[in-house]
Amino acid sequence: MAETSKLPDLGAQVRPLVQALPSAIQPRLMARLERAAADRYQIWAARSPEPAHAEGLRACALREQEVAKRVEALFPSQLDEDRHLRDALPRIAEAYRAALANRPVNDQYAIQAAAERRGAAFWRSLASSVTDVPVREALGICADLEERSAEFLEGLLAQNP
């Protein structure tokens, strides 16, 4: 695995694209990114020769889907959401593809683990700005789910340096 400092900081690349959107749309964009991450976990699971790793990767995918489902329930769709997402999603998807392209799977795991940590920070930051206690608690759960996936990936990396 490459040193973490030599890997792309996907969060730093994606953050300005997310922040350029109206704040009411940002959580829904992040929910879409969670679903894309779930798909990525499923691909890694299908390719994993180690059954326990594949099972853990599938659990990560389920957590990503759970985060997306919770966020979509908390934040209703906005009228101009599709227009904003149509502009932002291709650029974000390209940043992800470029960050992961032609890298060994352990590097991909490290990049994704860092993205999970950034996601957790995003949900915690959003929670701190919300006055509705159940919404704040739900966002805290989302952050916890993100961190569990990061911890799983970091555990894989520790087993296979």
C-alpha positions as CSV (number, residue, x, y, z in Angstrom):
1,M,0.0,0.0,0.0
2,A,1.2,3.5,-0.8
3,E,1.8,5.8,2.1
4,T,-1.4,7.7,3.0
5,S,0.3,11.0,2.3
6,K,0.8,9.9,-1.3
7,L,-2.8,9.0,-1.9
8,P,-5.3,11.5,-3.3
9,D,-7.4,13.3,-0.8
10,L,-10.8,12.6,-2.3
11,G,-12.5,14.7,0.4
12,A,-10.5,17.7,-0.4
13,Q,-11.3,17.3,-4.1
14,V,-15.1,16.7,-3.6
15,R,-15.6,19.3,-0.8
16,P,-15.7,22.4,-3.0
17,L,-18.1,20.7,-5.4
18,V,-20.5,19.9,-2.5
19,Q,-20.1,23.3,-0.9
20,A,-20.9,25.0,-4.2
21,L,-24.4,23.6,-4.0
22,P,-27.2,25.2,-2.0
23,S,-27.1,23.9,1.6
24,A,-30.6,22.4,1.3
25,I,-29.4,20.1,-1.5
26,Q,-26.0,19.0,0.0
27,P,-27.4,16.2,2.2
28,R,-29.3,14.7,-0.7
29,L,-26.2,14.8,-2.9
30,M,-24.3,13.1,-0.1
31,A,-27.0,10.4,0.1
32,R,-26.4,9.7,-3.6
33,L,-22.7,9.5,-3.0
34,E,-23.4,7.0,-0.2
35,R,-25.4,4.8,-2.6
36,A,-22.4,5.0,-5.1
37,A,-20.1,3.9,-2.3
38,A,-22.4,1.0,-1.5
39,D,-22.1,-0.1,-5.1
40,R,-18.3,0.1,-4.9
41,Y,-18.3,-2.0,-1.7
42,Q,-20.4,-4.6,-3.5
43,I,-17.9,-4.8,-6.3
44,W,-15.0,-5.2,-3.9
45,A,-16.9,-7.9,-2.1
46,A,-17.6,-9.8,-5.3
47,R,-13.9,-9.6,-6.2
48,S,-12.6,-10.5,-2.7
49,P,-11.0,-14.0,-2.5
50,E,-11.4,-13.9,1.3
51,P,-15.0,-14.8,2.4
52,A,-14.7,-12.9,5.7
53,H,-13.5,-9.8,3.9
54,A,-16.3,-10.1,1.3
55,E,-18.9,-10.4,4.1
56,G,-17.4,-7.3,5.9
57,L,-17.5,-5.3,2.6
58,R,-21.1,-6.3,2.0
59,A,-21.8,-5.1,5.6
60,C,-20.2,-1.7,4.6
61,A,-22.5,-1.6,1.6
62,L,-25.5,-2.1,3.8
63,R,-24.3,0.7,6.1
64,E,-23.9,3.1,3.1
65,Q,-27.5,2.2,2.0
66,E,-28.8,2.8,5.5
67,V,-27.1,6.2,5.7
68,A,-28.6,7.2,2.3
69,K,-32.1,6.0,3.3
70,R,-32.0,7.9,6.6
71,V,-30.8,11.1,5.0
72,E,-33.3,10.9,2.2
73,A,-36.0,10.5,4.8
74,L,-34.8,13.5,6.8
75,F,-34.3,15.9,3.9
76,P,-37.0,16.3,1.4
77,S,-36.3,16.6,-2.3
78,Q,-35.8,20.2,-3.5
79,L,-37.5,21.7,-6.6
80,D,-34.2,22.5,-8.3
81,E,-32.3,19.5,-7.0
82,D,-32.1,17.6,-10.2
83,R,-30.5,20.5,-12.1
84,H,-27.9,21.0,-9.4
85,L,-27.1,17.3,-9.1
86,R,-27.0,16.9,-12.9
87,D,-24.2,19.4,-12.9
88,A,-22.3,18.2,-9.8
89,L,-22.6,14.4,-9.9
90,P,-20.5,13.8,-13.1
91,R,-17.7,15.9,-11.8
92,I,-17.7,14.1,-8.4
93,A,-18.0,10.7,-10.1
94,E,-14.9,11.6,-12.2
95,A,-13.0,12.6,-9.2
96,Y,-13.7,9.2,-7.6
97,R,-12.8,7.3,-10.7
98,A,-9.6,9.2,-11.1
99,A,-8.7,8.7,-7.4
100,L,-9.2,4.9,-7.6
101,A,-8.1,4.2,-11.1
102,N,-5.2,1.8,-11.6
103,R,-4.5,1.6,-7.9
104,P,-4.1,-1.6,-5.9
105,V,-7.1,-2.6,-3.9
106,N,-5.4,-1.7,-0.6
107,D,-4.9,1.9,-1.8
108,Q,-8.5,2.0,-2.9
109,Y,-9.5,0.9,0.6
110,A,-7.3,3.6,2.2
111,I,-8.9,6.2,0.0
112,Q,-12.4,5.0,0.8
113,A,-11.6,4.8,4.5
114,A,-10.5,8.5,4.5
115,A,-13.7,9.3,2.5
116,E,-15.8,7.5,5.2
117,R,-14.1,9.6,7.9
118,R,-14.9,12.8,5.9
119,G,-18.5,11.6,5.5
120,A,-18.7,11.1,9.3
121,A,-17.4,14.6,9.8
122,F,-19.9,16.0,7.3
123,W,-22.8,14.4,9.1
124,R,-21.6,15.6,12.5
125,S,-21.1,19.1,11.3
126,L,-24.6,19.1,9.8
127,A,-26.0,17.7,13.1
128,S,-24.4,20.5,15.0
129,S,-26.3,23.0,12.9
130,V,-29.7,21.3,13.4
131,T,-32.0,22.3,16.3
132,D,-34.4,19.3,15.8
133,V,-33.2,16.7,18.3
134,P,-34.4,13.6,16.4
135,V,-32.8,14.8,13.2
136,R,-29.5,15.6,15.1
137,E,-29.6,12.1,16.6
138,A,-30.3,10.5,13.2
139,L,-27.3,12.4,11.7
140,G,-25.1,11.2,14.6
141,I,-26.1,7.6,13.7
142,C,-25.2,8.3,10.1
143,A,-21.7,9.5,11.3
144,D,-21.3,6.4,13.4
145,L,-22.2,4.1,10.5
146,E,-19.6,5.9,8.3
147,E,-17.0,5.4,11.0
148,R,-17.8,1.7,11.3
149,S,-17.1,1.3,7.6
150,A,-13.8,3.3,7.9
151,E,-12.8,1.1,10.8
152,F,-13.5,-2.1,8.9
153,L,-11.4,-0.9,5.9
154,E,-8.6,0.2,8.2
155,G,-8.7,-3.2,9.8
156,L,-8.2,-4.8,6.4
157,L,-5.3,-2.6,5.8
158,A,-3.7,-3.5,9.1
159,Q,-4.0,-7.2,8.2
160,N,-2.5,-6.7,4.7
161,P,0.0,-3.8,4.9
